C-alpha cells in the first residue's frame, strides 16, 4: 500500500499526538490494574496473567528503548541517583504493601505479612534501582552522543 502524506495541519497533528499519548497511558495503567486485580482475585494462577504481562512488557520495552534511543529521560525528572532511589523506594514500598496485603488476606498472619512487606520492598527497590540506574546511564550516553553528532 502506498504511503500518503498527512492530511492534518500542525494543530491537528499535535492534538492527535496528545490523544495517542493519553490512549497509550490509559492502556498501560489499565494493564497494570488488570494484573493487580487478577493476581489478587486468582492467587497462584499465573496462566491467567500471562497475556497481560506480555502486552505490558512489550509496551514497556518499546517505551524504554524508544526513550533511550532518542536520549530522552523525562519531562520533569532528572536521571540522577537521588531521583532514581526515590522512585525505586516508592515502587518497592507499593509492591511490598500489595504483597503483604495478599499474604495477610490468604493466611491471616500479621507477622508474616510484615516480613513479606519488608523483604519484598527491599528486593523490589534494589532491582528497580539497578535497572533505572542502568537506563539512566544509557540515556545520558545516548543524549551526549546525539548532541555531539550535530
N, C-alpha and C positions, 0 to 999 in steps of 0.2 A: 504494500500500500504506500502511496506517495505521501510524504510528509508535507503538510501545507503550512503556510505562515499563520501566525497568531492573528486572530480577528479582534483581539482585545486591545484597548488603549492602555496606557500606563496605570491609570487609576483602577481600571477593571483588573489588570494583572495583579496589582497589589492586593485588591480585595480577594481575588481568587487564592493567592498565596496565604492570606490570613485564614480563609475558610479551610484550606487544606491543612494548615498548621493546627488549627483547632480540632479538625477531624482526626488528625493523627494522634494528638494528645488525648482526645476522648477515647479512642480505640486502645491506646497504650494503657491508660489508667483503668479503663474498663476491663482489660485482660488481667491486670493486677488484682482488681477487686474480685473478678470471677475466680481466679486462682485461690485467693484467700478464703472466699466463701465456700468453694468446693472442698478445699482442704479442711475447713472446719466442719462441714457437714458430713464428709466422707473420709475420715482419717484412715490412713493406711491404703487407700485406693489410688495409687499413683497413676494407674491407667486412665482414670477419669480426667486427669490434669495434663496428660501428655500433649494433646493438640494445642491447648492454650499456651503451654510452656514453649512449644516450637514456634508459634507465631510471636510470642513475646520476645524470645531470644532473637528471632530474625529482625524484628523491629529494632530492638536494642543494638544489635550488631550493625545494622545499616546506619543507624544514627551515630554510633560510636565511630565507625570507620569513615563516614562522611565528614564528621567534625574534625577528626584527626587529619584526614587528607587535606582539608582546607584550612588547617591551623586555627580552628575556632574552638574556644572553650565554653564560654557562656556570656550572656549579655551583661550580667551584673557581678557574678562571682569570679574571683581571680584563681588561677591554678597554682596556689601555694599550699604548703603543707598544713597551715593552720585551718584554712577553709576546708581542705580535704579531710582533716581529722574531725572537724565539727560535723560535716555531712556524714562521715563514716560512723561516728558515735550516734548520730540521730538514727541512721539506718539500723545499726546494731541494737540500739535500745528498743526501737519499734518492733523489729523482728523477734527479739528476745521476749518482749512483752506478749506478742502474739503467741509464741510457742509456749510460754508459761501459762497463759490462759487456757490453751488447748490441753496441756498436761493436767492442769487443775480440774477442768471440766471432765476429763476422762477418768482420773484416778482419785480426785478429791484429796490430794496431798499438798498442803501448803508449802512444806519444806521442799518437796520435790519440784514444785513449780518455781520456787525461789532459786534452787540450784540450776534448773533449766534456764531461767531468766539470765542469771549471771554468766553461765558458760556459753549460751547461745549469743548473748550480747558481745562478749569478749571475742569469740570466734568470728562472728559476722563483722564486727568492727575491724578486726585485724585483716581479714580477707578483703573487705571493701577498701580499706585504706591503702593496702598494697596495690590493688587493681587501679584505683583512682590515681595514685602517685605515678604508676607506670603510664597511664593515659595522659597525665599532665605533662610528663617529660616528653613523650612522643609528640604531643600537640605543640609544646614550646619549640622543640627542634624543627618541626614542620613549618611553624609560623616563621621562625628565623630564616629557614631555607627559602620560603616564598618571598620574604621581604628582601633578602639578598639577591634574589634572582632578578628583580625588577630594576 
